[in-house]
């Protein structure tokens, strides 16, 4: 058995990061075990969020604190600039070494360790820390803490496969539902008004209409991978979707908008753009059934390649429009956060099929956009969705074909067409 504190013992510990767990506190235990196995004087993990240090754990002498090292801001800056590891001197030790941790769909974080005095950092130990950081960022313990690690390519392929089936099913069901609704309409005038039979036929027609709404979503999913990077207006799309969704809003719901009409056009055609933002806005409204506030804001930003990787989707570096949609609802429970997007059709809503988020995601991917889904930072409550859309004036190359494997051509796809 390898002695604690040796490189052999440190390497032998690596598989421990892959122990299955759903406990959000498991990462603390793994860090403590890692510190003992490697003989670190101290070690820790820092996961920033939009407002600063979102999660920080420092292990020292077997105890855990939430105080991050003072070097964190500078270490983040240097690793974002391309350095694989960053070392700082520390009194009474051989120095602190930092490596980047990049959970998919999350900001860059740091894994760090401090070796005892007399045990200088060598090339092998530096490479080991980088290896450990890669294991940590994709470990079940990390997924339990911040949500699952999402592989955009795998998710896109799963949705593309589902969209092919959805399109075929929608066409067949449309034919069946058209017959149900059509014959219900023909039968209704033949029945005595107010009779039991008339009531039954009216209910059949209502069920048929609900079926049509579902097949419209299947059509949307089927068509959502089409790439139409014609210039689109976020302010126009938001205004149209707000108007469409007004009947669903609680009388005590307030919608606050900061979406200037002067915003630059994005490289997403108005139809798909309206559909994607409409589904996200509908989710926010649905999260406030008894009233509250839904906030929509948009502003231009410059994304670095590292920042682009924190979004689920396919954004790259460069000029984008950031659209933020938040609500004051009860927010996401941890188990919901773990299943969101990983299970493309997961939903907690009655009579919903979880298609809205899948449709929005496919549209964003097809147009080189991306999204982040998080809880509203304390002291607020609710859910916040951040969407990045490339500007039309700085449009990157379109995704290589539609996600379903077919090139797309033809006229502009409208929101009405996407809705079936």
N, C-alpha and C positions, 0 to 999 in steps of 0.2 A: 504494500500500500504506500502511495506517495506521501511524503511528509508535508503537512500544511506549510504554506509559504513558498513552496518550490514551484517552478514553472510546470512541472509534470502534474502537480496537484491542481494547479490553476486550469490546465487543459482538461484534466479529468472532470472538472466541475461543469464544463460547458453544456453537456446534455441536460443538466438540471434545470436550465432555463426553459426546457421544453416540456416540463411536467404539466399535465393537464390541470386546469383550475378555472373556476368561475368566481373566485374570491377576489374582490378588488384590493384587498390588503395583502395578497400573496406576494406582490412584488417587494414589499418591505421584508418579508421573511427570506426571499431569495437573495436580496442584497446583504442581509446579515450573514447568511450561509456563505455567500460569495466572499465576503470580507474575511471570514474565518479560514476558508479553504486556501485563499491566495495570500494570507498573512498581511493584508493591507493595514496600514496605520489608521486609515480612514478611507471611505469611498462614498459614492452617492449617485443620485440621478436627479436631473432637473428637466422638467417638461414645461416650457413657457406656453402661455396662451396670448390672446390678443391684448390683454391688459397688463401683461408682465409675467411673473413666475406663477404658473398655474399649479404645478406640483413639484415639490422639492423634498428629497429625503437624503439625509446625511447619516451614515453609520460611523460611529466613533466609540471604540471601547465597548462594543456590544449594545450601546444605546442608540436610539434613532431620534433625530431632531428634524425640524422643517427649515432649518437655516441653511441656505445655499452658500457656497464659497463666494468670496468677494470677486473672484476672477471671472465669474460666469458671463457678464456682459461682454467683456473683451474676448473670452474664449469663443462665444457664439459668433462674434464678428469675424474672428480669424478663421474659424472653420467654415463659415459661409463663404469666405473668400477663397477657399480651396485647400487649406491645410488639413491634413488627415488627423493629426494630433497636435495638441498645444500643451507645453509644459511651463509651469511656474514654480519658482522656489518657495519653500515653506519652512519656517523655523522648526528644527527638531526632526526633519524628515529629508528624504532624497528628492522631494518635490511632488507636486500634483500634476497628473497628466489627464487631459480631457480628450474625449473622442465624441464625434457626432452620433446622435440617435435620431432616426427619422421614421417614426411610425407613419404608415400611409395615411394621407388625409389629415396630418397633424403638423404643427410647426416643428422646426428642428430643435432637438433637445440635446442634452449632454449626459454622458456616462463618464465618471471620473474616479480616479483612485490615487492614493497617496502612499508611497512606499516608505518603510522605516529608514532612518539614517543608516548609511553604510551599505544600502542596497540600491545602487544607481539604476536608472531606467536604461535598459539596452534596447537594441532594435527588436529582439524577440519579444520583449515585454510590451513594447509599443504596438507591435502587430497583434499581440494577444488582446490588448485592450480594444483595438478596432474590431477584432473578431467577436469579442464579448458584446460590443455595442450592436453588431448586426444580429446576434442571437437575441439580445434583449428586445430590440425594436419589433421583432416578429414572434415574440414568445406569447403563450397563452396568458401569462401573468400580466403582460402589457395590454393585451386585448381586454382582459377583465377590468383593467383600470380605466382605459381611455376609449374602449370600444374595439371592435374587431379590426384586424389589418385587412384592408380591402385591396385585392388585386384588380386594377381597372381593366386590364386586358381580359382576364377571365370573366369578370362581371359583364363586360361588353359582349363577349361571345355568348354567354348564357342568355342575355336579353335578346341578342340577334337571333339565336335559335328559337326562342320563345315567340319572337315577333312573326316569324314565318308561319308558325302554327296558328298564331292569333289571327293573322290575315285570312287564312283559309277558313278557320272556324267562323269568323265574323261574316264572311260572304255567305256561307251556308245558313247560318242562323238568321241573317237578314231575310233570306227567301222564306224561311219558315215563319218568322214573325210578321212579315208582310202579309202572308196568308191569314194568320190569326187575327191581326188588326183589321184587315180588309173585310173578312167575313163577319167580324163583330160589328163593324160599321153597317154592313148590309142588313144584318139581322135586327139591329136596334129599332128601326122604324116599323118593323113587323110585329113588335111586341107591345103590349099595353103599358103605357107609361106608369111607372110606380109599381109594376108587378114584380114578383120575386124573380121571374125569368129575366126581365129587363135588367134587374140589379145584378144578376149573375153574369150576363153578357157584358155589362159595363165594367165589372171587375176583370173579366177576361181581357178587355181592351186595355185597362190600366196596367195589368201584368205585362201585356205585349209592349206597351210604351216603356216600361222599366227595362224590359229586355233590349229594346232598341238603344237605350242609354248605355247599357253595358257593351253592346256590340260596337257602339261608337268609340268607346275606350279601346276595344280590341283593334279597331281600324287605326286609331291614333298610335298605338304601340307599333303596329305593323309599318306605319309610314314615318315614324319619328326618327329613323336612322337616315333619312334622306338629307343630303347636304345641299342647302340653298343659302350660300353666303352673300346674298344681296343685302344692301344696307337696310337696317331696321331701326326703328325708334323705340327705345325703352319707355319713354314717357307716354307715347301713344299706346303701346301695348298694355301698360299698367292701367291707363285710363279706361280702355275698352273692357279689360277684365274686371275692374272694379265695378263698372256699370252692370256687367253681366251677373256678377255675384251679389249684387245688392239685395235681391229677394231672399238670399240665404242668410243675411246678416241679422243678428239680434238688434232690436231697436236701441239697446244700450251699448252697442259696439261702436267704437270710434276708430276711424282710419286716419292715421297721420302720414302725410307724404312729404318727402323732400326729394322730388324727382324733377329737376328743372327741364323745361322744354328745350333749352339750348344745349343739352348734352349731345356729344358727338354720336353719330350713328354707329351701330355695332354690326359685325359681320354675320348677322343672323337675320334671315328674311322675316318680315313682320308676322307671317302666319305661324311658323314654328316658335318664334319668340313669344308671341301671345299665348300659345298653348303651354309652353314651359313655365312661364311666369304665372299663368293662370292657375296651374295645378298647385304651385307652391303657395300662392295667395289663398287658394281655396282651403289648403291644409291649415294655414294660419287662422282663417276665419272659423273653420271647424273646431279649432282648439279653444275658441272663446264662445261657447254656445249661450252663455248667460251674460255676455257683454265683456268689455275690457277694451284693450287697445291693440290694434295691428299697425305696425310701423313699416313703411317702405321708404328706403333711401337709396340713392344712386350717386356715384361720383367716379371720376376717372382716377385710375391708379397705374403705377408702373410696377410690374411683377418681375422679380429676378427669377432665374431658373429654380433656385432653391425654394422660393416662396410658391412658385407654381406647383411644385410637388406636394404641397400641403393641401391641395384641392383634389377631391376625387373626380376624376375625369381626364381630359387630355389638354389642359392649358399649357402654354409655353411662356417663356419670358417675353416681356414687351408691354405695349400699351393696351390696357383693358378698361372696361367699365365694371365697377363693383356694385352689385345690387344686393341690398340686405333687406330681408323680410323677417320680422320678428313679431311675436305675439306675447300676451301676458297670461297665457293659459297655465295649466298645471305643470307643463314641461314633460320631458321624456323620463320614464322610469329606466333604471340601469339595464333591465332585461330587454327593453325595447331598443335602447341604444345599441346593444350588442347584436341585435338581429336586423337592424335597419340597413338596407342596401345589400348586406350579405345574403339575405333572403329577399330577392328582388320583389316578390309580391306579398311581402309581409304587411299586415295592417291590423290595427286595433279597432277599426271603425265598423259598426254594423252596416251591412249591405254594401260595403266597399270591397274591392278586390286587390287593393294595393298597387293598382296600375299607374296612378298619378305620378308618383315619385320615379317609377321606372321609365315612364314616358319622358319626363323632364330630364332625367339623366341621359337618356339616349340622344335627345335633341342637343344637349350641351356637348356631349362627346363628339357628335358628328360635326359640330361647328367649332371644335377646339376650345370649348369652355370647360368649366368645372364648378363644383360646389363643396361647401363645408356645412355640416349640420351639427349644431351644438346647443347646449342649454344656455339660456341668457345668463350672463355673468351676475353673480350676487352683487347687490341684494335683490335683484329682480328675479322674476320667475318667467317661465315660458321657454319657447324654442326659437332659435335664431338660425336662419339659412342665409349663407353668403354665396353669391353666384358671381363668377367672373366671366365676362364675355369679351372676346377680342374686338378691338375697334375696326371698323370697315376700312379706315385709312391706313391701318397697319396690319391688314389681314394676313395671317400665316397661311401656308398651303393647306388646303382642305384635307381632311382625313382620307387615307388611301381607300377610296370606294366607300360605299355605305357599309355600316356594320354587318349587314346581312350578306355581304360578299358581292353585291351587285353595284355597278356604277350607276349614278343617278343623272338623268338629264331631263330636259323638258321645261315647261313653264313654271312659274312661281307657285309654290304650294301655299295655299291660304289657310287661315285658322279654321275656316268652315270645312275645307277639304280634310284637314287633319282630324277634325272632330267627326268625320263620317257624314 
